[in-house]
Amino acid sequence: MRRRNVVYSGRPAPAPSAAPKPPVVVQKPGAKPQPKKRFAWRRALVPAAVALLVVVVAALWLSQPPALTQAQVEALVHRAIEDMPPKPTTTDAFEKILPSVVAVRATPDDGEEGTKGMETGKQDVQRGTGVVIVESGIILTNLHVVNGMRRIHVTFSDGTDAEAEVIGQRAEQDLAVLQAKTLPDDIMPATMRSTAGLRPGDEVVAVGFPFGIGPSASAGVVSGLKRDYISPEGKRMLSNLIQFDAAVNPGNSGGPLVTLDGEVVGIVTGLLNPTEQRVFIGIGFAVPIENAASAIGLSPF
């Protein structure tokens, strides 16, 4: 192949283009070099972070309460003890349930002699206790107290004496329901409490009229639950009873067994005694209030 001769004009060929050079900065004599500003914002945050840390530490230190002195600790303990509600006592329980307790007297006679017998305390008068559970004058007691009797009288806590009649009964639990025909102005039904949380060792109080004396209170504890007992009066097997050791005697039958809060957990129904004297030896039984209330179709809770 033939090589061509390239002929250029008189002017030299232009040089290839190059990137423009940065301008030359001429620094004046004696001037300090300018610092680079690439990371200046980070250096500005350091003092602010240090200041914030100082503020946080100071706030935490100031928020710590000063150490209490021994005298201050004792004062706080005494104040806490004073603010605690006092534990209820047997007296509290007795005073709370008393307005709901009635004396029950029943006799087989329905004439003048029967009334006199009730007043003089002859042997044909059956004495027991009852507890008002509805303000309309509905009273729970034991069936063996009123069973077969012609006349029944109840005496309320304010002294009101009223005739009563049996309106219901549950023989399998030795329970009777009475309706008083005359009511006092300030009749007060008892507060009932479930036995679901009742445990052996819990303190209880039995209130009633032992041998017709009363109202009387006796204190003890729950000895056991779900006991069986054969009633000497009706020769019936009673089941699911509360066993307790608060002193009860003939006349307590039908009375309330209450907690220290004065709430009824049972109806006293009998006492266990191997002797013929039928006096208390430390084992009493009560029908749970759930069973007692269901005798009249009432849900107590």
C-alpha positions as protocol buffer text, in pm:
chain_id: "A"
residue {
  index: 1
  type: MET
  ca { x: 0 y: 0 z: 0 }
}
residue {
  index: 2
  type: ARG
  ca { x: 115 y: 343 z: -82 }
}
residue {
  index: 3
  type: ARG
  ca { x: 172 y: 581 z: 208 }
}
residue {
  index: 4
  type: ARG
  ca { x: 23 y: 921 z: 167 }
}
residue {
  index: 5
  type: ASN
  ca { x: 216 y: 1229 z: 259 }
}
residue {
  index: 6
  type: VAL
  ca { x: 19 y: 1454 z: 491 }
}
residue {
  index: 7
  type: VAL
  ca { x: 72 y: 1818 z: 423 }
}
residue {
  index: 8
  type: TYR
  ca { x: -2 y: 2068 z: 702 }
}
residue {
  index: 9
  type: SER
  ca { x: -37 y: 2437 z: 666 }
}
residue {
  index: 10
  type: GLY
  ca { x: 219 y: 2670 z: 801 }
}
residue {
  index: 11
  type: ARG
  ca { x: 58 y: 2666 z: 1146 }
}
residue {
  index: 12
  type: PRO
  ca { x: 157 y: 2396 z: 1386 }
}
residue {
  index: 13
  type: ALA
  ca { x: -108 y: 2132 z: 1469 }
}
residue {
  index: 14
  type: PRO
  ca { x: -313 y: 2208 z: 1780 }
}
residue {
  index: 15
  type: ALA
  ca { x: -211 y: 2029 z: 2096 }
}
residue {
  index: 16
  type: PRO
  ca { x: -464 y: 1794 z: 2256 }
}
residue {
  index: 17
  type: SER
  ca { x: -692 y: 1963 z: 2509 }
}
residue {
  index: 18
  type: ALA
  ca { x: -609 y: 1917 z: 2880 }
}
residue {
  index: 19
  type: ALA
  ca { x: -806 y: 1970 z: 3209 }
}
residue {
  index: 20
  type: PRO
  ca { x: -786 y: 2325 z: 3336 }
}
residue {
  index: 21
  type: LYS
  ca { x: -542 y: 2381 z: 3616 }
}
residue {
  index: 22
  type: PRO
  ca { x: -673 y: 2503 z: 3955 }
}
residue {
  index: 23
  type: PRO
  ca { x: -607 y: 2864 z: 4030 }
}
residue {
  index: 24
  type: VAL
  ca { x: -299 y: 2931 z: 4227 }
}
residue {
  index: 25
  type: VAL
  ca { x: -375 y: 3086 z: 4563 }
}
residue {
  index: 26
  type: VAL
  ca { x: -116 y: 3330 z: 4666 }
}
residue {
  index: 27
  type: GLN
  ca { x: -99 y: 3358 z: 5043 }
}
residue {
  index: 28
  type: LYS
  ca { x: -6 y: 3685 z: 5188 }
}
residue {
  index: 29
  type: PRO
  ca { x: 307 y: 3696 z: 5392 }
}
residue {
  index: 30
  type: GLY
  ca { x: 239 y: 3651 z: 5766 }
}
residue {
  index: 31
  type: ALA
  ca { x: -113 y: 3511 z: 5720 }
}
residue {
  index: 32
  type: LYS
  ca { x: -205 y: 3187 z: 5901 }
}
residue {
  index: 33
  type: PRO
  ca { x: -297 y: 2889 z: 5691 }
}
residue {
  index: 34
  type: GLN
  ca { x: -670 y: 2840 z: 5651 }
}
residue {
  index: 35
  type: PRO
  ca { x: -795 y: 2515 z: 5825 }
}
residue {
  index: 36
  type: LYS
  ca { x: -984 y: 2260 z: 5626 }
}
residue {
  index: 37
  type: LYS
  ca { x: -1361 y: 2265 z: 5692 }
}
residue {
  index: 38
  type: ARG
  ca { x: -1436 y: 1904 z: 5604 }
}
residue {
  index: 39
  type: PHE
  ca { x: -1505 y: 1779 z: 5964 }
}
residue {
  index: 40
  type: ALA
  ca { x: -1569 y: 2110 z: 6139 }
}
residue {
  index: 41
  type: TRP
  ca { x: -1932 y: 2015 z: 6234 }
}
residue {
  index: 42
  type: ARG
  ca { x: -1811 y: 1712 z: 6430 }
}
residue {
  index: 43
  type: ARG
  ca { x: -1570 y: 1917 z: 6632 }
}
residue {
  index: 44
  type: ALA
  ca { x: -1855 y: 2158 z: 6714 }
}
residue {
  index: 45
  type: LEU
  ca { x: -2064 y: 1874 z: 6864 }
}
residue {
  index: 46
  type: VAL
  ca { x: -1803 y: 1765 z: 7116 }
}
residue {
  index: 47
  type: PRO
  ca { x: -1847 y: 2059 z: 7357 }
}
residue {
  index: 48
  type: ALA
  ca { x: -2226 y: 2029 z: 7332 }
}
residue {
  index: 49
  type: ALA
  ca { x: -2214 y: 1657 z: 7414 }
}
residue {
  index: 50
  type: VAL
  ca { x: -1985 y: 1719 z: 7709 }
}
residue {
  index: 51
  type: ALA
  ca { x: -2217 y: 1988 z: 7840 }
}
residue {
  index: 52
  type: LEU
  ca { x: -2521 y: 1762 z: 7803 }
}
residue {
  index: 53
  type: LEU
  ca { x: -2342 y: 1480 z: 7988 }
}
residue {
  index: 54
  type: VAL
  ca { x: -2257 y: 1715 z: 8271 }
}
residue {
  index: 55
  type: VAL
  ca { x: -2622 y: 1825 z: 8296 }
}
residue {
  index: 56
  type: VAL
  ca { x: -2748 y: 1462 z: 8302 }
}
residue {
  index: 57
  type: VAL
  ca { x: -2499 y: 1354 z: 8569 }
}
residue {
  index: 58
  type: ALA
  ca { x: -2586 y: 1656 z: 8782 }
}
residue {
  index: 59
  type: ALA
  ca { x: -2959 y: 1585 z: 8750 }
}
residue {
  index: 60
  type: LEU
  ca { x: -2915 y: 1221 z: 8849 }
}
residue {
  index: 61
  type: TRP
  ca { x: -2701 y: 1316 z: 9145 }
}
residue {
  index: 62
  type: LEU
  ca { x: -2946 y: 1578 z: 9263 }
}
residue {
  index: 63
  type: SER
  ca { x: -3242 y: 1340 z: 9222 }
}
residue {
  index: 64
  type: GLN
  ca { x: -3101 y: 1087 z: 9470 }
}
residue {
  index: 65
  type: PRO
  ca { x: -3277 y: 1129 z: 9806 }
}
residue {
  index: 66
  type: PRO
  ca { x: -3053 y: 1198 z: 10097 }
}
residue {
  index: 67
  type: ALA
  ca { x: -2987 y: 912 z: 10336 }
}
residue {
  index: 68
  type: LEU
  ca { x: -3245 y: 888 z: 10618 }
}
residue {
  index: 69
  type: THR
  ca { x: -3144 y: 913 z: 10976 }
}
residue {
  index: 70
  type: GLN
  ca { x: -3236 y: 646 z: 11228 }
}
residue {
  index: 71
  type: ALA
  ca { x: -3491 y: 879 z: 11385 }
}
residue {
  index: 72
  type: GLN
  ca { x: -3657 y: 938 z: 11047 }
}
residue {
  index: 73
  type: VAL
  ca { x: -3673 y: 564 z: 10978 }
}
residue {
  index: 74
  type: GLU
  ca { x: -3838 y: 498 z: 11316 }
}
residue {
  index: 75
  type: ALA
  ca { x: -4087 y: 779 z: 11256 }
}
residue {
  index: 76
  type: LEU
  ca { x: -4184 y: 633 z: 10917 }
}
residue {
  index: 77
  type: VAL
  ca { x: -4230 y: 286 z: 11069 }
}
residue {
  index: 78
  type: HIS
  ca { x: -4450 y: 421 z: 11348 }
}
residue {
  index: 79
  type: ARG
  ca { x: -4658 y: 618 z: 11099 }
}
residue {
  index: 80
  type: ALA
  ca { x: -4708 y: 310 z: 10880 }
}
residue {
  index: 81
  type: ILE
  ca { x: -4819 y: 106 z: 11182 }
}
residue {
  index: 82
  type: GLU
  ca { x: -5064 y: 376 z: 11287 }
}
residue {
  index: 83
  type: ASP
  ca { x: -5212 y: 390 z: 10936 }
}
residue {
  index: 84
  type: MET
  ca { x: -5277 y: 14 z: 10928 }
}
residue {
  index: 85
  type: PRO
  ca { x: -5638 y: -77 z: 11012 }
}
residue {
  index: 86
  type: PRO
  ca { x: -5656 y: -268 z: 11341 }
}
residue {
  index: 87
  type: LYS
  ca { x: -5738 y: -638 z: 11331 }
}
residue {
  index: 88
  type: PRO
  ca { x: -6102 y: -697 z: 11430 }
}
residue {
  index: 89
  type: THR
  ca { x: -6161 y: -859 z: 11767 }
}
residue {
  index: 90
  type: THR
  ca { x: -6418 y: -1089 z: 11922 }
}
residue {
  index: 91
  type: THR
  ca { x: -6586 y: -782 z: 12065 }
}
residue {
  index: 92
  type: ASP
  ca { x: -6614 y: -630 z: 11718 }
}
residue {
  index: 93
  type: ALA
  ca { x: -6769 y: -950 z: 11583 }
}
residue {
  index: 94
  type: PHE
  ca { x: -7018 y: -971 z: 11869 }
}
residue {
  index: 95
  type: GLU
  ca { x: -7126 y: -607 z: 11837 }
}
residue {
  index: 96
  type: LYS
  ca { x: -7173 y: -635 z: 11463 }
}
residue {
  index: 97
  type: ILE
  ca { x: -7387 y: -952 z: 11467 }
}
residue {
  index: 98
  type: LEU
  ca { x: -7584 y: -872 z: 11783 }
}
residue {
  index: 99
  type: PRO
  ca { x: -7863 y: -666 z: 11615 }
}
residue {
  index: 100
  type: SER
  ca { x: -7941 y: -968 z: 11395 }
}
residue {
  index: 101
  type: VAL
  ca { x: -7959 y: -1232 z: 11671 }
}
residue {
  index: 102
  type: VAL
  ca { x: -8293 y: -1338 z: 11823 }
}
residue {
  index: 103
  type: ALA
  ca { x: -8389 y: -1563 z: 12112 }
}
residue {
  index: 104
  type: VAL
  ca { x: -8628 y: -1841 z: 12010 }
}
residue {
  index: 105
  type: ARG
  ca { x: -8880 y: -1998 z: 12250 }
}
residue {
  index: 106
  type: ALA
  ca { x: -9122 y: -2268 z: 12143 }
}
residue {
  index: 107
  type: THR
  ca { x: -9391 y: -2462 z: 12331 }
}
residue {
  index: 108
  type: PRO
  ca { x: -9635 y: -2741 z: 12246 }
}
residue {
  index: 109
  type: ASP
  ca { x: -9918 y: -2548 z: 12416 }
}
residue {
  index: 110
  type: ASP
  ca { x: -10127 y: -2281 z: 12246 }
}
residue {
  index: 111
  type: GLY
  ca { x: -10327 y: -2154 z: 12545 }
}
residue {
  index: 112
  type: GLU
  ca { x: -10260 y: -1947 z: 12853 }
}
residue {
  index: 113
  type: GLU
  ca { x: -10063 y: -2223 z: 13018 }
}
residue {
  index: 114
  type: GLY
  ca { x: -9834 y: -2236 z: 12718 }
}
residue {
  index: 115
  type: THR
  ca { x: -9760 y: -1865 z: 12743 }
}
residue {
  index: 116
  type: LYS
  ca { x: -9691 y: -1889 z: 13114 }
}
residue {
  index: 117
  type: GLY
  ca { x: -9469 y: -2187 z: 13057 }
}
residue {
  index: 118
  type: MET
  ca { x: -9265 y: -1992 z: 12807 }
}
residue {
  index: 119
  type: GLU
  ca { x: -9218 y: -1713 z: 13057 }
}
residue {
  index: 120
  type: THR
  ca { x: -9133 y: -1930 z: 13356 }
}
residue {
  index: 121
  type: GLY
  ca { x: -8898 y: -2165 z: 13175 }
}
residue {
  index: 122
  type: LYS
  ca { x: -9073 y: -2500 z: 13229 }
}
residue {
  index: 123
  type: GLN
  ca { x: -8922 y: -2811 z: 13076 }
}
residue {
  index: 124
  type: ASP
  ca { x: -9173 y: -2823 z: 12791 }
}
residue {
  index: 125
  type: VAL
  ca { x: -9035 y: -2496 z: 12655 }
}
residue {
  index: 126
  type: GLN
  ca { x: -8774 y: -2545 z: 12384 }
}
residue {
  index: 127
  type: ARG
  ca { x: -8516 y: -2270 z: 12374 }
}
residue {
  index: 128
  type: GLY
  ca { x: -8278 y: -2182 z: 12097 }
}
residue {
  index: 129
  type: THR
  ca { x: -8135 y: -1900 z: 11891 }
}
residue {
  index: 130
  type: GLY
  ca { x: -8204 y: -1758 z: 11548 }
}
residue {
  index: 131
  type: VAL
  ca { x: -8052 y: -1505 z: 11312 }
}
residue {
  index: 132
  type: VAL
  ca { x: -8233 y: -1256 z: 11090 }
}
residue {
  index: 133
  type: ILE
  ca { x: -8120 y: -1294 z: 10728 }
}
residue {
  index: 134
  type: VAL
  ca { x: -8385 y: -1088 z: 10547 }
}
residue {
  index: 135
  type: GLU
  ca { x: -8514 y: -749 z: 10663 }
}
residue {
  index: 136
  type: SER
  ca { x: -8872 y: -865 z: 10613 }
}
residue {
  index: 137
  type: GLY
  ca { x: -8832 y: -1071 z: 10932 }
}
residue {
  index: 138
  type: ILE
  ca { x: -8715 y: -1403 z: 10791 }
}
residue {
  index: 139
  type: ILE
  ca { x: -8513 y: -1592 z: 11051 }
}
residue {
  index: 140
  type: LEU
  ca { x: -8298 y: -1905 z: 11031 }
}
residue {
  index: 141
  type: THR
  ca { x: -8285 y: -2149 z: 11321 }
}
residue {
  index: 142
  type: ASN
  ca { x: -8261 y: -2524 z: 11384 }
}
residue {
  index: 143
  type: LEU
  ca { x: -8551 y: -2749 z: 11303 }
}
residue {
  index: 144
  type: HIS
  ca { x: -8513 y: -2942 z: 11628 }
}
residue {
  index: 145
  type: VAL
  ca { x: -8579 y: -2621 z: 11822 }
}
residue {
  index: 146
  type: VAL
  ca { x: -8927 y: -2567 z: 11675 }
}
residue {
  index: 147
  type: ASN
  ca { x: -9026 y: -2907 z: 11536 }
}
residue {
  index: 148
  type: GLY
  ca { x: -9368 y: -3020 z: 11665 }
}
residue {
  index: 149
  type: MET
  ca { x: -9426 y: -2697 z: 11860 }
}
residue {
  index: 150
  type: ARG
  ca { x: -9758 y: -2510 z: 11849 }
}
residue {
  index: 151
  type: ARG
  ca { x: -9636 y: -2165 z: 11947 }
}
residue {
  index: 152
  type: ILE
  ca { x: -9311 y: -1994 z: 11862 }
}
residue {
  index: 153
  type: HIS
  ca { x: -9192 y: -1660 z: 11992 }
}
residue {
  index: 154
  type: VAL
  ca { x: -8880 y: -1464 z: 11902 }
}
residue {
  index: 155
  type: THR
  ca { x: -8724 y: -1176 z: 12091 }
}
residue {
  index: 156
  type: PHE
  ca { x: -8521 y: -925 z: 11891 }
}
residue {
  index: 157
  type: SER
  ca { x: -8212 y: -744 z: 12017 }
}
residue {
  index: 158
  type: ASP
  ca { x: -8411 y: -431 z: 12104 }
}
residue {
  index: 159
  type: GLY
  ca { x: -8648 y: -634 z: 12322 }
}
residue {
  index: 160
  type: THR
  ca { x: -8933 y: -660 z: 12071 }
}
residue {
  index: 161
  type: ASP
  ca { x: -9119 y: -985 z: 12129 }
}
residue {
  index: 162
  type: ALA
  ca { x: -9305 y: -1133 z: 11835 }
}
residue {
  index: 163
  type: GLU
  ca { x: -9490 y: -1447 z: 11745 }
}
residue {
  index: 164
  type: ALA
  ca { x: -9340 y: -1639 z: 11453 }
}
residue {
  index: 165
  type: GLU
  ca { x: -9439 y: -1924 z: 11227 }
}
residue {
  index: 166
  type: VAL
  ca { x: -9246 y: -2188 z: 11036 }
}
residue {
  index: 167
  type: ILE
  ca { x: -9256 y: -2111 z: 10664 }
}
residue {
  index: 168
  type: GLY
  ca { x: -8996 y: -2362 z: 10549 }
}
residue {
  index: 169
  type: GLN
  ca { x: -8773 y: -2641 z: 10664 }
}
residue {
  index: 170
  type: ARG
  ca { x: -8493 y: -2866 z: 10549 }
}
residue {
  index: 171
  type: ALA
  ca { x: -8480 y: -3174 z: 10771 }
}
residue {
  index: 172
  type: GLU
  ca { x: -8165 y: -3318 z: 10615 }
}
residue {
  index: 173
  type: GLN
  ca { x: -7974 y: -3017 z: 10746 }
}
residue {
  index: 174
  type: ASP
  ca { x: -8178 y: -2957 z: 11064 }
}
residue {
  index: 175
  type: LEU
  ca { x: -8287 y: -2613 z: 10944 }
}
residue {
  index: 176
  type: ALA
  ca { x: -8609 y: -2420 z: 10985 }
}
residue {
  index: 177
  type: VAL
  ca { x: -8716 y: -2086 z: 10841 }
}
residue {
  index: 178
  type: LEU
  ca { x: -8930 y: -1858 z: 11057 }
}
residue {
  index: 179
  type: GLN
  ca { x: -9131 y: -1550 z: 10970 }
}
residue {
  index: 180
  type: ALA
  ca { x: -9180 y: -1302 z: 11252 }
}
residue {
  index: 181
  type: LYS
  ca { x: -9527 y: -1145 z: 11258 }
}
residue {
  index: 182
  type: THR
  ca { x: -9415 y: -825 z: 11430 }
}
residue {
  index: 183
  type: LEU
  ca { x: -9095 y: -644 z: 11341 }
}
residue {
  index: 184
  type: PRO
  ca { x: -8889 y: -383 z: 11525 }
}
residue {
  index: 185
  type: ASP
  ca { x: -8836 y: -48 z: 11354 }
}
residue {
  index: 186
  type: ASP
  ca { x: -8459 y: -96 z: 11321 }
}
residue {
  index: 187
  type: ILE
  ca { x: -8443 y: -462 z: 11217 }
}
residue {
  index: 188
  type: MET
  ca { x: -8104 y: -547 z: 11074 }
}
residue {
  index: 189
  type: PRO
  ca { x: -8031 y: -862 z: 10871 }
}
residue {
  index: 190
  type: ALA
  ca { x: -7696 y: -1031 z: 10913 }
}
residue {
  index: 191
  type: THR
  ca { x: -7418 y: -1016 z: 10657 }
}
residue {
  index: 192
  type: MET
  ca { x: -7338 y: -1358 z: 10517 }
}
residue {
  index: 193
  type: ARG
  ca { x: -7000 y: -1475 z: 10394 }
}
residue {
  index: 194
  type: SER
  ca { x: -6902 y: -1767 z: 10173 }
}
residue {
  index: 195
  type: THR
  ca { x: -6720 y: -2056 z: 10338 }
}
residue {
  index: 196
  type: ALA
  ca { x: -6510 y: -2109 z: 10025 }
}
residue {
  index: 197
  type: GLY
  ca { x: -6207 y: -1942 z: 10183 }
}
residue {
  index: 198
  type: LEU
  ca { x: -6265 y: -2078 z: 10535 }
}
residue {
  index: 199
  type: ARG
  ca { x: -5972 y: -2281 z: 10672 }
}
residue {
  index: 200
  type: PRO
  ca { x: -5896 y: -2474 z: 10990 }
}
residue {
  index: 201
  type: GLY
  ca { x: -5745 y: -2232 z: 11238 }
}
residue {
  index: 202
  type: ASP
  ca { x: -5957 y: -1933 z: 11132 }
}
residue {
  index: 203
  type: GLU
  ca { x: -6104 y: -1751 z: 11431 }
}
residue {
  index: 204
  type: VAL
  ca { x: -6481 y: -1767 z: 11476 }
}
residue {
  index: 205
  type: VAL
  ca { x: -6738 y: -1652 z: 11731 }
}
residue {
  index: 206
  type: ALA
  ca { x: -7061 y: -1830 z: 11827 }
}
residue {
  index: 207
  type: VAL
  ca { x: -7342 y: -1606 z: 11952 }
}
residue {
  index: 208
  type: GLY
  ca { x: -7659 y: -1734 z: 12113 }
}
residue {
  index: 209
  type: PHE
  ca { x: -7857 y: -1812 z: 12428 }
}
residue {
  index: 210
  type: PRO
  ca { x: -7703 y: -2116 z: 12599 }
}
residue {
  index: 211
  type: PHE
  ca { x: -7955 y: -2250 z: 12854 }
}
residue {
  index: 212
  type: GLY
  ca { x: -8156 y: -1936 z: 12777 }
}
residue {
  index: 213
  type: ILE
  ca { x: -7879 y: -1706 z: 12902 }
}
residue {
  index: 214
  type: GLY
  ca { x: -7769 y: -1434 z: 12671 }
}
residue {
  index: 215
  type: PRO
  ca { x: -7701 y: -1312 z: 12426 }
}
residue {
  index: 216
  type: SER
  ca { x: -7367 y: -1477 z: 12494 }
}
residue {
  index: 217
  type: ALA
  ca { x: -7049 y: -1488 z: 12289 }
}
residue {
  index: 218
  type: SER
  ca { x: -6785 y: -1758 z: 12282 }
}
residue {
  index: 219
  type: ALA
  ca { x: -6471 y: -1754 z: 12073 }
}
residue {
  index: 220
  type: GLY
  ca { x: -6268 y: -2028 z: 11912 }
}
residue {
  index: 221
  type: VAL
  ca { x: -6133 y: -2151 z: 11582 }
}
residue {
  index: 222
  type: VAL
  ca { x: -6249 y: -2363 z: 11293 }
}
residue {
  index: 223
  type: SER
  ca { x: -6135 y: -2717 z: 11377 }
}
residue {
  index: 224
  type: GLY
  ca { x: -6228 y: -2884 z: 11050 }
}
residue {
  index: 225
  type: LEU
  ca { x: -6451 y: -2880 z: 10744 }
}
residue {
  index: 226
  type: LYS
  ca { x: -6684 y: -3124 z: 10567 }
}
residue {
  index: 227
  type: ARG
  ca { x: -6762 y: -3316 z: 10886 }
}
residue {
  index: 228
  type: ASP
  ca { x: -7047 y: -3565 z: 10937 }
}
residue {
  index: 229
  type: TYR
  ca { x: -7256 y: -3572 z: 11253 }
}
residue {
  index: 230
  type: ILE
  ca { x: -7557 y: -3772 z: 11372 }
}
residue {
  index: 231
  type: SER
  ca { x: -7812 y: -3545 z: 11537 }
}
residue {
  index: 232
  type: PRO
  ca { x: -7924 y: -3684 z: 11875 }
}
residue {
  index: 233
  type: GLU
  ca { x: -8265 y: -3518 z: 11839 }
}
residue {
  index: 234
  type: GLY
  ca { x: -8365 y: -3631 z: 11494 }
}
residue {
  index: 235
  type: LYS
  ca { x: -8120 y: -3921 z: 11464 }
}
residue {
  index: 236
  type: ARG
  ca { x: -8028 y: -3782 z: 11122 }
}
residue {
  index: 237
  type: MET
  ca { x: -7690 y: -3786 z: 10954 }
}
residue {
  index: 238
  type: LEU
  ca { x: -7584 y: -3429 z: 10884 }
}
residue {
  index: 239
  type: SER
  ca { x: -7305 y: -3382 z: 10630 }
}
residue {
  index: 240
  type: ASN
  ca { x: -7066 y: -3113 z: 10512 }
}
residue {
  index: 241
  type: LEU
  ca { x: -7055 y: -2942 z: 10853 }
}
residue {
  index: 242
  type: ILE
  ca { x: -6810 y: -2691 z: 10997 }
}
residue {
  index: 243
  type: GLN
  ca { x: -6641 y: -2822 z: 11310 }
}
residue {
  index: 244
  type: PHE
  ca { x: -6537 y: -2557 z: 11563 }
}
residue {
  index: 245
  type: ASP
  ca { x: -6424 y: -2533 z: 11924 }
}
residue {
  index: 246
  type: ALA
  ca { x: -6603 y: -2218 z: 12044 }
}
residue {
  index: 247
  type: ALA
  ca { x: -6809 y: -2315 z: 12348 }
}
residue {
  index: 248
  type: VAL
  ca { x: -7176 y: -2386 z: 12271 }
}
residue {
  index: 249
  type: ASN
  ca { x: -7445 y: -2554 z: 12480 }
}
residue {
  index: 250
  type: PRO
  ca { x: -7817 y: -2633 z: 12451 }
}
residue {
  index: 251
  type: GLY
  ca { x: -7980 y: -2301 z: 12360 }
}
residue {
  index: 252
  type: ASN
  ca { x: -7706 y: -2207 z: 12112 }
}
residue {
  index: 253
  type: SER
  ca { x: -7879 y: -2417 z: 11848 }
}
residue {
  index: 254
  type: GLY
  ca { x: -7977 y: -2208 z: 11547 }
}
residue {
  index: 255
  type: GLY
  ca { x: -7744 y: -1924 z: 11636 }
}
residue {
  index: 256
  type: PRO
  ca { x: -7486 y: -1773 z: 11400 }
}
residue {
  index: 257
  type: LEU
  ca { x: -7122 y: -1875 z: 11373 }
}
residue {
  index: 258
  type: VAL
  ca { x: -6940 y: -1563 z: 11255 }
}
residue {
  index: 259
  type: THR
  ca { x: -6595 y: -1448 z: 11151 }
}
residue {
  index: 260
  type: LEU
  ca { x: -6416 y: -1169 z: 11337 }
}
residue {
  index: 261
  type: ASP
  ca { x: -6570 y: -935 z: 11079 }
}
residue {
  index: 262
  type: GLY
  ca { x: -6912 y: -1032 z: 11214 }
}
residue {
  index: 263
  type: GLU
  ca { x: -7013 y: -1214 z: 10894 }
}
residue {
  index: 264
  type: VAL
  ca { x: -7212 y: -1536 z: 10921 }
}
residue {
  index: 265
  type: VAL
  ca { x: -7042 y: -1848 z: 10787 }
}
residue {
  index: 266
  type: GLY
  ca { x: -7263 y: -2107 z: 10956 }
}
residue {
  index: 267
  type: ILE
  ca { x: -7567 y: -2190 z: 11169 }
}
residue {
  index: 268
  type: VAL
  ca { x: -7482 y: -2373 z: 11492 }
}
residue {
  index: 269
  type: THR
  ca { x: -7663 y: -2706 z: 11484 }
}
residue {
  index: 270
  type: GLY
  ca { x: -7517 y: -2940 z: 11743 }
}
residue {
  index: 271
  type: LEU
  ca { x: -7244 y: -3045 z: 11977 }
}
residue {
  index: 272
  type: LEU
  ca { x: -7069 y: -3375 z: 12015 }
}
residue {
  index: 273
  type: ASN
  ca { x: -7075 y: -3524 z: 12362 }
}
residue {
  index: 274
  type: PRO
  ca { x: -7054 y: -3890 z: 12463 }
}
residue {
  index: 275
  type: THR
  ca { x: -7214 y: -3820 z: 12802 }
}
residue {
  index: 276
  type: GLU
  ca { x: -7578 y: -3773 z: 12892 }
}
residue {
  index: 277
  type: GLN
  ca { x: -7529 y: -3422 z: 13027 }
}
residue {
  index: 278
  type: ARG
  ca { x: -7509 y: -3272 z: 12676 }
}
residue {
  index: 279
  type: VAL
  ca { x: -7259 y: -3006 z: 12775 }
}
residue {
  index: 280
  type: PHE
  ca { x: -6979 y: -2875 z: 12561 }
}
residue {
  index: 281
  type: ILE
  ca { x: -6650 y: -3067 z: 12548 }
}
residue {
  index: 282
  type: GLY
  ca { x: -6483 y: -2881 z: 12262 }
}
residue {
  index: 283
  type: ILE
  ca { x: -6655 y: -3006 z: 11948 }
}
residue {
  index: 284
  type: GLY
  ca { x: -6938 y: -2810 z: 11793 }
}
residue {
  index: 285
  type: PHE
  ca { x: -7090 y: -2826 z: 11445 }
}
residue {
  index: 286
  type: ALA
  ca { x: -7249 y: -2567 z: 11217 }
}
residue {
  index: 287
  type: VAL
  ca { x: -7429 y: -2590 z: 10885 }
}
residue {
  index: 288
  type: PRO
  ca { x: -7244 y: -2383 z: 10619 }
}
residue {
  index: 289
  type: ILE
  ca { x: -7434 y: -2065 z: 10541 }
}
residue {
  index: 290
  type: GLU
  ca { x: -7463 y: -2159 z: 10173 }
}
residue {
  index: 291
  type: ASN
  ca { x: -7665 y: -2467 z: 10267 }
}
residue {
  index: 292
  type: ALA
  ca { x: -7866 y: -2273 z: 10524 }
}
residue {
  index: 293
  type: ALA
  ca { x: -7958 y: -1992 z: 10285 }
}
residue {
  index: 294
  type: SER
  ca { x: -8055 y: -2238 z: 10014 }
}
residue {
  index: 295
  type: ALA
  ca { x: -8312 y: -2380 z: 10257 }
}
residue {
  index: 296
  type: ILE
  ca { x: -8528 y: -2079 z: 10172 }
}
residue {
  index: 297
  type: GLY
  ca { x: -8417 y: -2052 z: 9812 }
}
residue {
  index: 298
  type: LEU
  ca { x: -8193 y: -1756 z: 9888 }
}
residue {
  index: 299
  type: SER
  ca { x: -7852 y: -1701 z: 9732 }
}
residue {
  index: 300
  type: PRO
  ca { x: -7651 y: -1534 z: 10008 }
}
residue {
  index: 301
  type: PHE
  ca { x: -7384 y: -1384 z: 9778 }
}
